[in-house]
């Protein structure tokens, strides 16, 4: 719900939030961060493609192999170029309406085809152009306004993701929930309750308890360097207590297998990284790592980017992992196991729809790692994306 031109969250609610106000306000995500928004294979040479990120309509194109990104809105009358993309030269896009023409590389207005001598082309006007990097088969866009001061992509992805020998296969889908429900579900150590009937447990030869609860000892660490990825790392060890038996008023109502003999013990760590990336390591097998991104599309949708990575240095190893991914993990891990995660996020969207739940929620000890990430995100974000950022 929009409360005023510049407010997505009721100020009365924000005033009651203690410790993570920016996080609650960041309904559209954080500004001045890198986000993966498309697969590299989805941006073809000379074929503009649309995307939405943090509420902004974007248009991307590949020119001589390099991907560029501009805002999909003409300065003149505000129409979208994507209604009818016209690229009369490789380096420019022309608005279909009156011929305002812009450079892909910097968004600068170069000509008005229907009025060649217009004074509006003064060398200063243009549409927003966003920095782009490609890595691991993904197109990352820097949703930011800090020209000349763009942090490295490595600061906004989990450690290890960009390693040269990390061979990654990625896919994505739109989920009907705010991005923060993706973040908090993935990093939630007791949400595995929803996975107790997953077929992946048998397929991966695993033992998965009903939940992990921290003992008296804090079960996570915070990585908070000046430069480099910022995140919260939950490590499984003696300080977390697995629950294999479910009781209601003293009566055992559920049990899951607890014998770990000969089983794969995965994962050992789960970590959440700014602005919106999860690392589950190892998962779903002892030789693979799942990296996920919950990318804000707008206030009620996120792009769920799922990737699996493995150490591979030769084309043969990459082909072997691609076969394993297609035959096994694409279904058992990314669809069957992660299906309930998507369902849970969409259910949480209902619960938090009017934002009051941010101050009404009854968190418990096991949510401490989530609270730690909220605090960290509120302190280390590089800006909150607001409705005014979309208009200007
Ligand atoms: Fe784009 Fe007029 S609206 S040129």
Boltz pocket constraint, residues with backbone or C-beta under 6 A from the ligand:
constraints:
  - pocket:
      binder: B
      contacts: [[A, 74], [A, 75], [A, 76], [A, 77], [A, 78], [A, 79], [A, 95], [A, 96], [A, 97], [A, 98], [A, 99], [A, 100]]
      max_distance: 6.0
